[in-house]
């Protein structure tokens, strides 16, 4: 599963409620940030739950929450910028390491396709 979290919704000024209990509701401000599509959370979570290899790319400026937070899925999540005309990330050793590791996971899944699931 390859997911690309592009900047979609820009929030100039907003508030985040951290607790749904009205009596103890705390608010924090949110300003000048980008959100991405909720599908960048839903579909990789489904793939992760099935044990499929996932790779998530996050555009710079997109709020790191849920699966987009560092370390949540246990794999490195590169950030990129569309303003970078040379797309330096995709020419770096860092990218080669990330994509190579993900490719290895994909090959392992393909190799075991059709085998019965293991009981833990």
SULNOR-V735722 format. One record per residue. N is the residue number from 1. RES is the residue in three letters. SS is DSSP state (alpha for helix, beta for strand, coil for the rest). PSI is psi as a letter, one per 40 degrees, with the letter a starting at -180 (* if undefined). Layout:
N:RES:SS:PSI
N:RES:SS:PSI
//
This chain:
1:UNK:coil:h
2:UNK:beta:h
3:UNK:beta:h
4:UNK:beta:h
5:UNK:beta:g
6:UNK:coil:i
7:UNK:coil:h
8:UNK:coil:d
9:UNK:beta:h
10:UNK:beta:h
11:UNK:beta:h
12:UNK:beta:d
13:UNK:beta:h
14:UNK:beta:i
15:UNK:beta:i
16:UNK:beta:h
17:UNK:beta:h
18:UNK:coil:e
19:UNK:coil:h
20:UNK:coil:e
21:UNK:coil:h
22:UNK:alpha:d
23:UNK:alpha:d
24:UNK:alpha:f
25:UNK:coil:h
26:UNK:coil:i
27:UNK:beta:i
28:UNK:beta:i
29:UNK:beta:i
30:UNK:beta:h
31:UNK:beta:i
32:UNK:beta:f
33:UNK:beta:i
34:UNK:beta:i
35:UNK:beta:i
36:UNK:coil:a
37:UNK:coil:i
38:UNK:coil:d
39:UNK:alpha:e
40:UNK:alpha:e
41:UNK:alpha:d
42:UNK:alpha:d
43:UNK:alpha:d
44:UNK:alpha:d
45:UNK:alpha:d
46:UNK:alpha:d
47:UNK:alpha:d
48:UNK:alpha:d
49:UNK:alpha:d
50:UNK:coil:e
51:UNK:coil:e
52:UNK:coil:i
53:UNK:coil:h
54:UNK:coil:i
55:UNK:beta:h
56:UNK:beta:h
57:UNK:beta:h
58:UNK:beta:h
59:UNK:beta:i
60:UNK:coil:h
61:UNK:coil:e
62:UNK:beta:h
63:UNK:coil:h
64:UNK:coil:g
65:UNK:coil:i
66:UNK:alpha:b
67:UNK:alpha:e
68:UNK:alpha:e
69:UNK:coil:i
70:UNK:coil:h
71:UNK:coil:e
72:UNK:coil:d
73:UNK:coil:e
74:UNK:coil:e
75:UNK:coil:i
76:UNK:coil:h
77:UNK:coil:h
78:UNK:coil:i
79:UNK:beta:i
80:UNK:beta:i
81:UNK:coil:h
82:UNK:coil:e
83:UNK:coil:e
84:UNK:coil:g
85:UNK:coil:d
86:UNK:coil:e
87:UNK:coil:f
88:UNK:alpha:d
89:UNK:alpha:d
90:UNK:alpha:e
91:UNK:alpha:e
92:UNK:coil:i
93:UNK:alpha:d
94:UNK:alpha:d
95:UNK:alpha:d
96:UNK:alpha:d
97:UNK:alpha:d
98:UNK:alpha:d
99:UNK:alpha:d
100:UNK:alpha:d
101:UNK:alpha:d
102:UNK:alpha:d
103:UNK:alpha:d
104:UNK:alpha:d
105:UNK:alpha:d
106:UNK:alpha:d
107:UNK:alpha:d
108:UNK:alpha:d
109:UNK:alpha:d
110:UNK:alpha:d
111:UNK:alpha:d
112:UNK:alpha:e
113:UNK:coil:h
114:UNK:coil:e
115:UNK:coil:i
116:UNK:coil:i
117:UNK:coil:i
118:UNK:coil:i
119:UNK:coil:h
120:UNK:coil:*
//
